Every structure is written in structure tokens, then in C-alpha cells.
């Protein structure tokens, strides 16, 4: 839902529901990481008022760490599969 409405994305972040998504970026399962990365991107696209708190909650660091952990995998960044790890 955060994809279509900035007010919903802001409400999600303001309610603290963004933190579990940020935490999921550290998950061992790359499918979970990919889904979390997509969710962060969907929320953050609505501007600084949403992206700022996500960054403060560690989203940027976790995204960089997830990219590093992918090892021989690569991040496919497309509008349909943003942040999904796939096999090279």
C-alpha cells in the first residue's frame, strides 16, 4: 500500500512499522532481504519525510551490508524487482 499513497507510507514509518522492515534487511534468507529492500524502496520513494526516518533506523547501512553479503549474487534493480537478489 505504501507504493501508491505517500500518506500511508508516512503513517507506516511514523507508527514504527518501518523498523521491522529495516531489521529484515539483515535476514539470512536473501528472498526476505529482497522483499524488505523492495518495501523500503516503496516507502522511501515518497520523499525525505519518509526516507529520513528509515535512514535513521539503519536502512541505508543495512542495504549496503545486504549488497555486500550477496557475494556471488547480484542485486537486480528494476521497477518490478527492486533489490531482489538473483543468481549470477
Steps between C-alpha positions, in 0.01 A plus 500: 500500500796733561567491127197703405438740787762722662271555799489124563879466471542788747249343739683166483831665587347726768338196665838329525409227255797585280748368758406131459539542123844656551588215739397246234780635277742309726316167456695194383247415228565718195135476397406669827775758442373567149143545620614732777714703259202536269278611789758758615525636147122519467474702821809718443394608152250738658760749613720613782227487765481124448853418385666699779357294787577176311862611463510589871370150574798354311349427159789641298764311699298178482452539124875546449572201726244288312663590171837390638356174643353404165852384408474320167144617470413833352225745575252537221365852516203540274165665565342155538772330705684775685761355729429133427807276519533265205770251401759631258 
